[in-house]
Amino acid sequence: MLAGMSTQLTSYYDGPDLTGRVRDALRDAGVDPERLRIEDLAAMDQFHALGLPATLALAELAELKPGERVLDLGAGIGGPARVLAERFGAHVTAVEPTERFRRLAAQLNAATGLTDKIDLVDAHGHALPFDDESFDLVWTQAVLPNVADLAPVAAEAHRVLASGGRWALGEIVAGPGGELYFPVPWADGPKESHLLAPESLRTTLERPGFAAEVWEVGPAALAPAAAHAAAQPEETRPLPDIGLIMPDRDARMAGLGRNLAEQRFAPLVAVLRRAP
Ligand SMILES: C[S@@+](CC[C@H](N)C(=O)[O-])C[C@H]1O[C@@H](n2cnc3c(N)ncnc32)[C@H](O)[C@@H]1O
């Protein structure tokens, strides 16, 4: 994390090394941890609601093309980055401030043969170590709820995008149902959770010079991922899942479900275009 950063990240992001644990879990599941396919990891490495189908759907919505330069901001353990590189032919720069997530991402990139297509960078959305206009697409999935002050992140996303570039977001916003129940996957309590109402988020994100081309909140935001999920063959192998990384997984997932059912948050998918 950068010195002076004010955002408090969820306590479990910081913890013991994950590389050995994940290697063992893959081996126990009958998978060679040195030779992996995207599908072997999907239950664990897509660190956001609706998993791999949501990543595929968002990449299609953003019209990602082979060879495009993608900045995956808040890349986690690199699940979405690997999908964008392997399935869509993107060159991905994966920015992740949490050291043990980066270390695991490096291991999984190597085991999926994607090290050359994904650069892992220790940085933070408030201060990106890249030249102006060096990316075609900025990508955030399940990151903004962790960010207390979004304005500098939006300004940086705008600065590093080429003219006409896009920002694809798979995020959540505050809903009309009231305060959140905790814990949730991104927070133990309110100090770590920073949801904005949809209009307020849109204003903040568009201010540096973006215009929303896609902005779907609520059930409509889930529809493209749900269509992908329905078309995907059901996974029957007992593969390692997100519980390896997320302590109290069941309580956090229960909180997620209850908050969604009571409209205390709502899903958002968006594609913003940087003005030429
Ligand atoms: C829930 S995970 C999502 C990871 C990944 N985007 C995915 O969908 O699999 C949120 C990630 O955002 C990172 N993060 C939080 N605040 C950030 C910030 N301001 N800049 C960059 N990354 C951030 C965290 O370290 C964490 O890995």
The ligand as an SDF file (V2000), in Angstrom:
LIG
                    3D

 27 29  0  0  0  0  0  0  0  0999 V2000
  -12.8580   -8.2510   -3.9510 C   0  0  0  0  0  0  0  0  0  0  0  0
  -11.2600   -8.1170   -4.6180 S   0  0  0  0  0  0  0  0  0  0  0  0
  -11.6150   -8.2210   -6.3670 C   0  0  0  0  0  0  0  0  0  0  0  0
  -10.4440   -8.7400   -7.1610 C   0  0  0  0  0  0  0  0  0  0  0  0
  -10.6370   -8.8660   -8.6520 C   0  0  0  0  0  0  0  0  0  0  0  0
  -11.0090   -7.5900   -9.2520 N   0  0  0  0  0  0  0  0  0  0  0  0
  -11.6460   -9.9260   -8.9820 C   0  0  0  0  0  0  0  0  0  0  0  0
  -12.7710   -9.5600   -9.3270 O   0  0  0  0  0  0  0  0  0  0  0  0
  -11.3110  -11.1110   -8.9150 O   0  0  0  0  0  0  0  0  0  0  0  0
  -10.8660   -6.3820   -4.4250 C   0  0  0  0  0  0  0  0  0  0  0  0
   -9.4120   -6.0970   -4.7030 C   0  0  0  0  0  0  0  0  0  0  0  0
   -9.2160   -4.6970   -4.8500 O   0  0  0  0  0  0  0  0  0  0  0  0
   -7.9710   -4.3550   -4.2660 C   0  0  0  0  0  0  0  0  0  0  0  0
   -8.0590   -2.9090   -3.9480 N   0  0  0  0  0  0  0  0  0  0  0  0
   -8.7690   -2.3390   -2.9540 C   0  0  0  0  0  0  0  0  0  0  0  0
   -8.6340   -1.0020   -2.9940 N   0  0  0  0  0  0  0  0  0  0  0  0
   -7.8520   -0.7150   -4.0560 C   0  0  0  0  0  0  0  0  0  0  0  0
   -7.3560    0.4730   -4.6250 C   0  0  0  0  0  0  0  0  0  0  0  0
   -7.7160    1.6640   -4.1370 N   0  0  0  0  0  0  0  0  0  0  0  0
   -6.5560    0.3900   -5.7240 N   0  0  0  0  0  0  0  0  0  0  0  0
   -6.2450   -0.8040   -6.2530 C   0  0  0  0  0  0  0  0  0  0  0  0
   -6.6850   -1.9760   -5.7370 N   0  0  0  0  0  0  0  0  0  0  0  0
   -7.4810   -1.9410   -4.6680 C   0  0  0  0  0  0  0  0  0  0  0  0
   -7.8550   -5.2600   -3.0620 C   0  0  0  0  0  0  0  0  0  0  0  0
   -6.5290   -5.4110   -2.6270 O   0  0  0  0  0  0  0  0  0  0  0  0
   -8.4790   -6.5500   -3.5930 C   0  0  0  0  0  0  0  0  0  0  0  0
   -7.5310   -7.4090   -4.1410 O   0  0  0  0  0  0  0  0  0  0  0  0
  1  2  1  0
  2  3  1  0
  2 10  1  0
  3  4  1  0
  4  5  1  0
  5  6  1  0
  5  7  1  0
  7  8  2  0
  7  9  1  0
 10 11  1  0
 11 12  1  0
 11 26  1  0
 12 13  1  0
 13 14  1  0
 13 24  1  0
 14 15  1  0
 14 23  1  0
 15 16  2  0
 16 17  1  0
 17 18  1  0
 17 23  2  0
 18 19  1  0
 18 20  2  0
 20 21  1  0
 21 22  2  0
 22 23  1  0
 24 25  1  0
 24 26  1  0
 26 27  1  0
M  CHG  2   2   1   9  -1
M  END
$$$$
